Amino acid sequence: MNKRIIEALDFIKSRNMKGAVLAIPFTVEVKDILELREHTLCKGLVLRNSSSEIAVNCTGMWLDCFEDHSWRLPTVRAPIVFIGSQFMITRQMAMQVIKSRRFSIVCRINGSYQKLSMYRFSLWRVGEKLIRRIGQQPKNHPLRKIVGFAKQNSLLRKLWRRIFKREDLSSKMLGKERPDNSGLTEEVLYKKLLQRAHESTQSKNYSAIPRRVLLVNAGLASGGAERQIVNTLIGLKASGQCESVALLAEYIDHAPNLDFFLHKLEAARVEVSQVKHSISLNEDGLSSVNPKVADLLADIAPGLIEEILNLVEEFRSRRPEVVHAWQDTSSIKAGIAAVIAGVPRIVLASRNVTPMNFSYYQDYMHPAYRALASLECVTFLNNSKAGAADYTQWLGLPRERFVVVRNGVDISYLNRVTSDAVREYREKLGIPENVMVVGSIFRFWAEKRPMLWLQTAALLVKQYHDVHFLVIGEGPMRREMESFIKDNGLKGRVHLPGERPDAALPLSSMNLFLLTSEFEGTPNVVLEAQWLSLPIVATDAGGTRESFEHSVTGLLATKPTPEDITTLIVTYLTNQAMRVKSETQGPEFVKRVFGINRMTQETLMLYGFSSDGGTIDPVTHSIPIVIAKTKVLT
């Protein structure tokens, strides 16, 4: 008999139950049905088998079946034991349980059989509907402000999760056996899921529309990755090599500050769509995917499941030939969803060093990436040799598994503004006309090391009195930065005017660009600064060292200390010949190494699109992209 059925019967026996109706959401062999027919603990069955497969000698009160989102329950009076995850139960199934005057069912929760109250299920549904209703309101709606306040209150957050949210197991299961799927480790579970999904879609014809490309990301925040998404979309559309190209954004309508670059794509007439979120776990369960796939999908990190299901629906509806996902969280969700849907070409783009270095890291990322790497239809992409090497070392993959396509800067839109505009902007900020300005553009997050930037400014002021500082950006560390400025006598010398969508005016107002990040992929802003003839001083962070020409367009601080960084800045401020050399060579370097046309063509080759309208195999074709000579890991 099937192992999982035996486990359910053992549970019934261990709880001294007189028997139960077994709801089995997978195909059961006829011999097992006949054996269960005679088993004293099995009072009834609900099966997924077709009617012809269950045409055995059973009465209607004992045997019934699943019907898509719902099920028909046998009329026999007994508790229901569902041999599957709680995530597979739909609203219609729950309603049938209530109509049968049962107020709970037994199913797998946290990897073991537990009683699920229909009251608890209803609360989950109410909470989900409430969140969706609030998410549909305008961004300045009072309800959204209330939610924002509640998220900042730990007690309210804890209360909400306790009443309305399912438990999140993702941080508890890494590397451990999953008792709800035959002892599979996390990595093996993801691999079996993807393999089963790949096999199930091969039998169904996924009719991809040739050369239709769909990029996927959380949204269009004010980061470097999002800027590259914009450049890639505009470049692909301008190339004329795609049937269509669009961005599918997961949260652009539902979260603040995720539409920062939206106006650029609207101006270029590139389609941007919000994921519809048409699938709800509480409403639909896992009924929208193949039952064999659903059985394994139910056991991955719970926070991913519903979002993966909604991406599957989008891919099925849009039928892209290429799904190109950006950044770790979106890449993993979109990668799994694209495999389930049957998308033939999947590109997963990381834009930095590994997520282990950042606060957003989740335990599922390593096993999920490893599983995705086992499929030939998946291509991994990074924008720097340093980033690619870091990922392959972290994942234990051959270096060749990651392709490097350097960022492409759209140099046509960025031009130095007039001296009058610079004078007016400086005056508005309180910067004297003839002083030197050291500046930067970055998010005020820990990995950008804003405090190191300010410590450098404080030290530089002591050595070089005729200098001001300009930092464009916003983020959670702003208050700490403002306190440092006040406590170290930098008020009136360091200027923090906030974010702005265009970089030309603030960059034109600077004399030198300073970046002190701890982690970077390829910092776009360094490319933009060079394009506008600014010398660069930067710390050695990930792909930063690849973003400028050493001792020609910039200087690299190998030690991230205020003293070392200050020395390099003073070298530039006191050496006009070096500044002139950087000013003349910077634009040429960017154009040669980071041109958007080059990036666009390399991306098209990565997709397997040839210039004559046909397709090529990016695996076997010689693609002229950067491959680092790094030792293959075993």
C-alpha positions as MATLAB code, in Angstrom:
seq = 'MNKRIIEALDFIKSRNMKGAVLAIPFTVEVKDILELREHTLCKGLVLRNSSSEIAVNCTGMWLDCFEDHSWRLPTVRAPIVFIGSQFMITRQMAMQVIKSRRFSIVCRINGSYQKLSMYRFSLWRVGEKLIRRIGQQPKNHPLRKIVGFAKQNSLLRKLWRRIFKREDLSSKMLGKERPDNSGLTEEVLYKKLLQRAHESTQSKNYSAIPRRVLLVNAGLASGGAERQIVNTLIGLKASGQCESVALLAEYIDHAPNLDFFLHKLEAARVEVSQVKHSISLNEDGLSSVNPKVADLLADIAPGLIEEILNLVEEFRSRRPEVVHAWQDTSSIKAGIAAVIAGVPRIVLASRNVTPMNFSYYQDYMHPAYRALASLECVTFLNNSKAGAADYTQWLGLPRERFVVVRNGVDISYLNRVTSDAVREYREKLGIPENVMVVGSIFRFWAEKRPMLWLQTAALLVKQYHDVHFLVIGEGPMRREMESFIKDNGLKGRVHLPGERPDAALPLSSMNLFLLTSEFEGTPNVVLEAQWLSLPIVATDAGGTRESFEHSVTGLLATKPTPEDITTLIVTYLTNQAMRVKSETQGPEFVKRVFGINRMTQETLMLYGFSSDGGTIDPVTHSIPIVIAKTKVLT';
ca = [
       0.000    0.000    0.000;
       1.081    3.592   -0.636;
       3.435    4.806    2.122;
       1.537    8.038    2.720;
      -1.763    6.182    3.130;
      -0.090    3.898    5.675;
       1.150    6.961    7.600;
      -2.397    8.350    7.709;
      -3.794    5.050    8.976;
      -1.042    4.911   11.638;
      -2.024    8.418   12.760;
      -5.695    7.434   13.046;
      -4.715    4.407   15.100;
      -2.341    6.399   17.345;
      -5.155    8.805   18.226;
      -7.541    5.958   19.099;
      -9.987    7.140   16.432;
     -12.652    4.623   15.471;
     -12.011    5.427   11.822;
     -12.023    8.253    9.281;
     -12.832    9.233    5.731;
      -9.525    9.413    3.836;
      -9.296   12.242    1.292;
      -6.402   11.351   -1.037;
      -5.388   14.148   -3.464;
      -3.313   11.857   -5.690;
      -4.059    8.892   -7.921;
      -4.433    5.630   -5.994;
      -3.935    2.156   -7.431;
      -7.096    0.025   -7.606;
      -5.525   -2.674   -5.413;
      -5.045   -0.053   -2.666;
      -8.680    1.044   -3.005;
      -9.824   -2.561   -2.602;
      -7.559   -3.043    0.415;
      -8.865    0.148    2.019;
     -12.411   -1.048    1.355;
     -11.761   -3.847    3.831;
      -9.719   -1.812    6.340;
     -11.546   -1.243    9.624;
     -10.164    2.279   10.095;
     -11.151    3.492    6.623;
     -14.791    4.547    6.762;
     -14.804    6.219    3.370;
     -12.679    7.564    0.527;
     -12.433   10.742   -1.516;
     -10.235   10.091   -4.568;
      -8.730   11.985   -7.473;
      -8.914    8.925   -9.764;
     -11.165    9.153  -12.822;
     -14.553    7.459  -12.634;
     -13.353    4.560  -14.791;
     -10.410    3.968  -12.462;
     -12.628    3.780   -9.390;
     -15.328    1.617  -10.904;
     -14.884   -0.975   -8.186;
     -17.408   -2.649   -5.965;
     -18.013    0.271   -3.557;
     -21.254    1.887   -2.428;
     -21.867    5.632   -2.971;
     -22.033    6.354    0.759;
     -18.442    5.089    1.123;
     -16.704    6.487   -1.957;
     -16.665    9.857   -3.728;
     -14.207   12.093   -5.621;
     -12.500   15.461   -6.083;
     -13.948   17.956   -8.550;
     -11.349   20.574   -9.515;
     -11.608   23.197   -6.699;
     -14.074   21.102   -4.701;
     -14.889   17.546   -3.639;
     -17.922   15.404   -2.979;
     -17.912   13.835    0.452;
     -19.284   10.382    1.264;
     -22.433   10.480    3.371;
     -20.890    8.209    5.995;
     -20.389   10.000    9.345;
     -16.709   10.030   10.272;
     -13.877   12.559   10.656;
     -11.970   13.531    7.501;
      -8.223   12.922    7.242;
      -6.778   14.762    4.254;
      -3.550   13.083    3.097;
      -1.910   16.290    1.979;
      -0.873   19.781    3.029;
      -3.204   22.423    4.428;
      -2.246   24.537    1.394;
      -4.087   22.138   -0.933;
      -7.480   22.809    0.671;
      -9.679   25.277   -1.206;
     -12.530   27.440    0.062;
     -15.111   25.235   -1.709;
     -13.644   22.158   -0.047;
     -13.851   23.870    3.348;
     -17.490   24.838    2.675;
     -18.341   21.211    1.852;
     -16.824   20.175    5.179;
     -18.975   22.716    7.033;
     -22.115   21.688    5.108;
     -21.493   18.109    6.156;
     -21.645   19.355    9.769;
     -17.974   18.791   10.369;
     -16.089   21.771   11.749;
     -12.532   20.557   11.304;
     -10.437   18.196    9.240;
      -7.103   16.553    9.872;
      -4.346   17.457    7.398;
      -0.599   18.038    7.287;
       0.477   21.227    9.066;
       4.151   21.822    9.795;
       4.975   18.391    8.413;
       2.721   16.371   10.708;
      -0.981   15.529   10.950;
      -2.938   18.110   12.927;
      -6.535   19.217   13.247;
      -7.406   22.251   11.097;
     -10.397   24.200   12.364;
     -12.701   25.536    9.654;
     -13.053   28.600   11.871;
      -9.280   29.135   11.620;
      -9.434   28.604    7.862;
     -12.180   31.248    7.632;
     -10.089   33.732    9.631;
      -7.196   33.239    7.199;
      -9.548   33.977    4.336;
     -10.938   37.109    6.030;
      -7.423   38.394    6.688;
      -6.349   37.773    3.111;
      -9.412   39.511    1.657;
      -8.879   42.477    3.972;
      -5.243   42.857    2.922;
      -6.196   42.677   -0.754;
      -8.972   45.219   -0.314;
      -6.604   47.640    1.417;
      -3.942   47.034   -1.247;
      -6.375   48.154   -3.934;
      -6.822   51.543   -2.289;
      -4.815   54.626   -3.383;
      -1.391   54.937   -1.794;
      -2.483   57.894    0.373;
      -5.677   56.189    1.585;
      -6.151   56.296    5.425;
      -6.411   52.500    5.625;
      -2.996   52.108    4.015;
      -1.584   54.572    6.523;
      -3.104   52.552    9.364;
      -1.530   49.378    7.974;
       1.815   51.166    7.723;
       1.564   52.142   11.383;
       0.533   48.623   12.409;
       3.544   47.100   10.638;
       5.839   49.238   12.786;
       4.232   48.004   16.012;
       5.634   44.595   16.974;
       2.669   43.741   19.238;
       0.106   44.481   16.509;
       2.182   42.543   13.969;
       2.344   39.545   16.260;
      -1.403   39.703   16.973;
      -2.252   39.931   13.266;
      -0.083   36.938   12.376;
      -1.505   34.897   15.236;
      -5.111   35.491   14.149;
      -5.046   35.864   10.380;
      -1.819   34.360    8.967;
      -0.617   30.828    8.387;
       2.656   29.905   10.061;
       5.805   30.461    7.978;
       8.053   27.403    8.112;
      10.713   28.563    5.653;
      13.301   29.407    8.313;
      12.879   26.097   10.163;
      13.394   23.450    7.511;
      16.669   24.173    5.703;
      18.800   21.049    5.461;
      16.364   19.015    7.561;
      14.165   16.168    6.481;
      10.645   17.040    5.400;
       8.397   14.484    7.142;
       5.506   15.386    4.828;
       7.331   14.247    1.676;
       9.118   11.005    2.452;
      12.123   12.532    4.194;
      13.259   14.792    1.351;
      15.906   17.351    2.182;
      15.176   20.925    1.113;
      17.403   20.816   -1.969;
      16.119   17.428   -3.112;
      12.545   18.627   -2.609;
      13.090   21.621   -4.917;
      14.850   19.422   -7.479;
      12.049   16.840   -7.497;
       9.472   19.624   -7.761;
      11.178   21.184  -10.782;
      11.804   17.837  -12.446;
       8.180   16.786  -11.962;
       6.986   20.169  -13.247;
       9.269   19.933  -16.280;
       7.991   16.444  -17.097;
       4.341   17.419  -16.679;
       4.640   20.444  -18.998;
       6.345   18.383  -21.714;
       3.162   16.360  -22.120;
       1.142   19.590  -22.457;
       2.046   21.872  -25.322;
       3.067   25.241  -23.921;
       2.596   27.337  -27.026;
       5.188   30.081  -26.567;
       4.840   33.107  -28.809;
       8.191   33.334  -30.640;
      10.425   36.197  -29.476;
       7.991   37.369  -26.813;
      10.086   38.513  -23.832;
       8.805   39.134  -20.312;
      10.994   40.684  -17.608;
       9.970   40.108  -13.987;
      10.879   42.094  -10.870;
       9.266   43.361   -7.672;
       8.891   46.846   -9.132;
      10.830   49.911  -10.234;
      12.411   51.282   -7.055;
      15.222   53.822   -7.187;
      18.042   51.263   -7.325;
      20.720   50.391   -9.843;
      19.128   47.063  -10.773;
      15.849   48.787  -11.582;
      17.700   51.326  -13.709;
      19.222   48.435  -15.670;
      15.781   46.874  -16.113;
      14.641   50.130  -17.694;
      17.711   50.293  -19.949;
      17.276   46.641  -20.968;
      13.587   47.038  -21.801;
      14.144   50.191  -23.829;
      17.143   48.648  -25.598;
      15.293   45.434  -26.445;
      12.314   47.325  -27.808;
      14.519   49.620  -29.898;
      16.397   46.624  -31.340;
      13.318   45.404  -33.217;
      14.389   41.811  -32.486;
      11.493   40.976  -30.136;
       7.856   40.285  -30.943;
       7.098   42.212  -27.762;
       8.880   43.100  -24.557;
       7.231   44.007  -21.245;
       7.811   44.206  -17.497;
       5.702   42.151  -15.097;
       5.973   43.827  -11.675;
       4.909   41.939   -8.575;
       4.046   44.851   -6.290;
       4.327   48.098   -8.239;
       0.710   49.075   -7.451;
       0.697   47.778   -3.882;
       3.865   49.071   -2.239;
       5.267   52.597   -1.822;
       8.245   53.835   -3.846;
       8.178   50.988   -6.371;
       7.229   53.219   -9.303;
      10.308   55.471   -9.214;
      11.378   54.719  -12.829;
       7.902   54.036  -14.191;
       7.759   57.341  -16.053;
      10.765   56.349  -18.188;
       9.083   53.180  -19.446;
       5.814   55.018  -20.007;
       7.685   57.583  -22.103;
       9.256   54.763  -24.131;
       5.842   53.056  -24.480;
       7.047   49.863  -22.822;
       4.255   47.860  -21.195;
       4.405   47.577  -17.408;
       1.843   45.361  -15.666;
       1.125   44.450  -12.071;
       0.760   40.730  -11.311;
      -2.985   40.183  -11.069;
      -2.869   37.957   -7.959;
      -5.848   36.023   -9.278;
      -4.962   32.876   -7.313;
      -5.553   32.723   -3.574;
      -4.366   29.795   -1.452;
      -7.370   30.123    0.835;
      -9.709   30.261   -2.162;
      -8.092   27.961   -4.713;
      -5.527   25.919   -2.827;
      -3.168   24.303   -5.337;
      -5.885   23.283   -7.772;
      -4.430   25.423  -10.589;
      -1.401   23.153  -11.062;
      -0.900   19.479  -11.836;
      -1.729   17.360   -8.725;
       1.698   15.706   -8.807;
       3.335   19.125   -8.866;
       0.966   20.439   -6.185;
       1.952   17.599   -3.871;
       5.561   18.858   -3.786;
       4.833   22.565   -4.189;
       2.851   22.430   -0.938;
       6.029   21.634    0.980;
       8.365   24.426   -0.144;
       8.786   27.718    1.735;
       5.149   28.757    2.417;
       5.780   32.423    1.690;
       6.576   31.539   -1.928;
       3.667   29.297   -2.850;
       0.867   31.750   -3.630;
       3.173   34.158   -5.437;
       4.540   31.324   -7.579;
       0.994   30.246   -8.465;
       0.084   33.755   -9.599;
       3.225   34.002  -11.725;
       2.333   30.648  -13.311;
      -1.042   32.069  -14.322;
       0.603   35.161  -15.809;
       3.054   33.093  -17.850;
       0.311   30.773  -19.111;
      -1.741   33.769  -20.180;
       1.092   35.786  -21.766;
       2.981   32.801  -23.296;
       6.472   34.352  -23.412;
       9.314   32.500  -25.068;
      11.722   34.096  -22.581;
      11.193   34.929  -18.917;
      14.013   37.142  -17.644;
      13.762   37.630  -13.875;
      15.820   40.088  -11.845;
      17.186   39.945   -8.284;
      17.190   36.956   -5.970;
      13.678   36.764   -4.529;
      11.907   37.481   -7.818;
      14.332   35.241   -9.722;
      13.590   32.208   -7.564;
       9.805   32.664   -7.651;
       9.707   33.444  -11.369;
      12.149   30.638  -12.152;
      10.042   27.995  -10.414;
       6.815   29.418  -11.892;
       8.285   29.482  -15.412;
       9.286   25.814  -15.128;
       5.786   24.874  -13.922;
       4.179   26.866  -16.738;
       6.512   25.403  -19.372;
       8.428   28.523  -20.487;
      11.250   27.281  -22.763;
      13.924   29.894  -21.904;
      14.490   31.186  -18.378;
      17.111   33.787  -17.455;
      17.768   34.558  -13.783;
      19.746   37.752  -13.257;
      21.610   38.460  -10.037;
      22.946   41.999   -9.754;
      25.406   41.852   -6.888;
      27.273   39.408   -4.693;
      25.318   36.602   -3.009;
      22.225   37.293   -0.882;
      24.082   35.877    2.141;
      25.526   39.375    2.512;
      22.150   41.108    2.812;
      19.265   41.283    5.274;
      16.733   39.944    2.762;
      18.425   36.518    2.669;
      16.099   33.551    3.277;
      17.021   29.917    3.948;
      15.224   28.646    0.847;
      17.440   30.630   -1.539;
      20.431   28.288   -1.581;
      18.524   25.019   -2.192;
      16.151   26.676   -4.667;
      19.012   28.149   -6.711;
      20.827   24.792   -6.647;
      17.705   23.064   -7.927;
      17.157   25.632  -10.693;
      20.795   25.166  -11.737;
      20.058   21.503  -12.518;
      17.851   22.492  -15.499;
      19.313   23.254  -18.923;
      16.510   25.695  -19.744;
      17.740   27.994  -16.946;
      20.579   30.473  -17.585;
      22.202   32.371  -14.711;
      23.354   35.913  -15.321;
      25.438   38.434  -13.388;
      26.688   41.885  -14.320;
      30.239   41.503  -13.004;
      32.978   38.880  -12.854;
      33.243   39.383   -9.101;
      29.521   38.779   -8.614;
      29.491   35.682  -10.824;
      32.485   34.203   -8.998;
      30.841   34.846   -5.624;
      27.604   33.102   -6.649;
      29.326   30.059   -8.138;
      31.458   29.638   -5.032;
      28.397   29.976   -2.763;
      26.366   27.490   -4.794;
      29.237   25.109   -5.542;
      28.660   25.399   -9.295;
      31.131   25.507  -12.196;
      32.098   29.086  -13.014;
      30.759   28.610  -16.541;
      27.235   28.205  -15.126;
      27.042   32.005  -14.744;
      27.243   34.290  -17.760;
      28.461   37.863  -17.343;
      26.729   40.636  -19.277;
      27.957   44.001  -18.102;
      25.488   46.795  -17.427;
      24.501   49.022  -20.299;
      24.184   52.744  -19.741;
      21.810   54.715  -21.946;
      24.249   57.555  -22.595;
      21.890   59.506  -24.811;
      19.713   60.904  -22.011;
      22.484   62.050  -19.679;
      24.181   65.372  -20.430;
      25.893   67.951  -18.260;
      23.597   70.822  -17.432;
      24.527   74.454  -17.983;
      26.761   76.359  -15.582;
      23.827   78.648  -14.777;
      21.705   75.667  -13.741;
      24.550   74.329  -11.594;
      25.030   77.739   -9.968;
      21.308   77.994   -9.196;
      21.165   74.441   -7.791;
      24.212   74.962   -5.580;
      22.851   78.254   -4.329;
      19.545   76.604   -3.456;
      21.402   73.996   -1.376;
      23.687   76.546    0.280;
      26.857   75.464   -1.534;
      29.226   78.358   -2.381;
      29.896   78.858   -6.085;
      33.655   78.221   -6.229;
      34.180   75.407   -3.704;
      35.018   71.794   -4.618;
      32.117   69.381   -4.142;
      32.590   65.697   -3.302;
      29.326   63.908   -3.951;
      27.493   60.627   -4.323;
      24.140   59.022   -5.091;
      23.086   55.966   -3.090;
      20.361   54.530   -0.906;
      20.863   55.140    2.802;
      21.191   51.439    3.624;
      23.870   49.658    5.634;
      25.540   47.938    2.647;
      26.251   51.358    1.124;
      28.185   52.301    4.293;
      26.873   55.870    4.571;
      28.590   56.311    7.932;
      31.978   55.512    6.374;
      31.175   58.121    3.721;
      30.467   60.735    6.398;
      33.501   59.751    8.488;
      35.594   60.360    5.394;
      33.943   63.761    4.950;
      34.684   64.673    8.560;
      38.353   63.760    8.129;
      38.648   65.493    4.761;
      37.279   68.757    6.154;
      40.217   68.883    8.581;
      42.759   68.536    5.755;
      41.029   70.387    2.941;
      38.911   73.274    4.168;
      37.470   74.489    0.875;
      35.162   71.515    0.178;
      31.447   70.687    0.475;
      29.621   67.367    0.271;
      26.457   66.420   -1.609;
      24.648   63.089   -1.161;
      21.510   62.273   -3.147;
      19.298   59.525   -1.732;
      16.979   58.356    1.019;
      16.686   55.393    3.338;
      16.337   54.087    6.899;
      19.760   55.406    8.003;
      18.949   59.064    7.315;
      18.391   59.992   10.970;
      21.674   58.395   12.010;
      23.437   60.302    9.240;
      21.856   63.593   10.276;
      22.922   63.026   13.885;
      26.499   62.376   12.789;
      26.501   65.537   10.664;
      25.278   67.600   13.621;
      27.666   66.041   16.164;
      30.769   66.374   13.972;
      30.467   69.978   12.870;
      29.417   69.124    9.329;
      26.145   71.008    9.324;
      26.124   73.346    6.347;
      28.965   71.373    4.738;
      27.135   68.084    4.043;
      23.939   68.459    2.028;
      21.221   65.744    1.916;
      18.469   67.069   -0.400;
      16.770   63.655   -0.788;
      15.959   61.529   -3.835;
      15.434   62.798   -7.353;
      14.592   60.848  -10.544;
      17.256   62.552  -12.692;
      20.990   62.386  -11.997;
      22.305   64.985  -14.450;
      21.897   68.105  -12.294;
      23.398   66.798   -9.031;
      26.248   65.014  -10.851;
      27.004   68.169  -12.847;
      27.227   70.022   -9.530;
      29.971   67.694   -8.219;
      33.733   67.774   -8.807;
      34.452   64.232   -7.606;
      32.296   61.151   -7.054;
      32.804   59.013   -3.924;
      31.273   55.557   -3.320;
      31.980   53.646   -0.093;
      29.772   50.539   -0.527;
      30.516   47.227    1.149;
      28.692   45.216   -1.537;
      27.990   46.114   -5.159;
      27.265   44.456   -8.464;
      28.045   47.018  -11.109;
      27.143   50.437   -9.693;
      25.348   52.284  -12.487;
      25.888   55.615  -10.809;
      29.678   55.208  -11.145;
      29.190   54.803  -14.895;
      26.970   57.866  -15.031;
      29.466   59.911  -13.018;
      32.270   59.011  -15.440;
      30.044   59.812  -18.407;
      29.694   63.302  -16.987;
      33.503   63.532  -16.572;
      33.736   63.038  -12.801;
      36.826   61.367  -11.274;
      35.911   58.329   -9.149;
      37.115   57.289   -5.700;
      35.531   54.033   -4.514;
      35.996   51.157   -2.095;
      36.738   47.675   -3.408;
      33.228   46.198   -3.288;
      32.147   43.380   -5.604;
      31.952   44.640   -9.174;
      32.915   48.224   -8.340;
      36.549   47.662   -9.349;
      35.293   46.654  -12.823;
      33.221   49.821  -13.251;
      36.084   52.270  -13.871;
      39.611   52.270  -15.271;
      42.130   52.232  -12.441;
      44.463   55.228  -12.187;
      42.862   56.599  -15.345;
      39.222   57.402  -14.584;
      39.325   56.638  -10.867;
      41.185   55.413   -7.791;
      40.333   52.295   -5.746;
      40.580   52.258   -1.953;
      41.733   48.743   -1.089;
      41.250   49.448    2.629;
      37.795   50.750    3.640;
      39.063   53.302    6.156;
      38.438   57.065    6.248;
      42.197   57.657    6.237;
      42.887   55.677    3.032;
      39.847   57.076    1.230;
      40.702   60.640    2.248;
      44.243   60.250    0.904;
      42.898   59.313   -2.524;
      40.423   62.197   -2.556;
      43.132   64.705   -1.647;
      45.277   63.269   -4.452;
      42.580   64.242   -6.927;
      41.666   67.573   -5.356;
      45.291   68.744   -5.397;
      46.265   67.361   -8.817;
      44.564   69.132  -11.688;
      46.321   67.016  -14.326;
      44.827   63.830  -12.863;
      41.372   65.395  -12.795;
      41.659   66.462  -16.447;
      42.769   62.957  -17.437;
      39.724   61.425  -15.704;
      37.406   64.008  -17.217;
      38.527   63.212  -20.767;
      38.884   59.424  -20.447;
      35.762   58.701  -18.370;
      33.127   59.095  -21.117;
      35.202   57.056  -23.582;
      35.644   54.220  -21.083;
      31.910   54.036  -20.383;
      31.019   54.093  -24.059;
      33.541   51.379  -24.896;
      32.870   48.962  -22.037;
      29.315   49.726  -20.896;
      27.469   50.860  -24.005;
      23.773   50.035  -24.037;
      23.897   48.701  -27.613;
      26.530   46.155  -26.588;
      24.475   45.114  -23.559;
      21.333   44.796  -25.679;
      23.018   42.642  -28.313;
      24.582   40.363  -25.699;
      21.190   39.985  -24.013;
      19.540   39.058  -27.319;
      22.250   36.475  -27.935;
      21.635   35.133  -24.440;
      17.963   34.669  -25.364;
      19.006   32.798  -28.503;
      17.670   35.466  -30.872;
      19.612   35.960  -34.097;
      19.550   39.218  -36.049;
      17.920   37.553  -39.081;
      14.723   36.831  -37.175;
      15.537   33.213  -36.335;
      16.713   31.635  -33.122;
      20.000   30.148  -32.011;
      20.932   27.850  -29.160;
      22.646   30.000  -26.514;
      24.083   26.858  -24.919;
      26.027   25.666  -27.980;
      26.447   28.960  -29.833;
      29.558   31.016  -29.206;
      28.207   34.089  -27.429;
      30.602   37.061  -27.270;
      30.130   37.769  -23.579;
      32.531   38.098  -20.703;
      33.520   34.812  -19.043;
      35.966   35.020  -16.163;
      38.798   32.493  -15.950;
      37.898   31.125  -12.555;
      38.647   27.696  -11.157;
      35.703   25.313  -11.528;
      34.329   24.285   -8.155;
      33.582   20.669   -7.362;
];
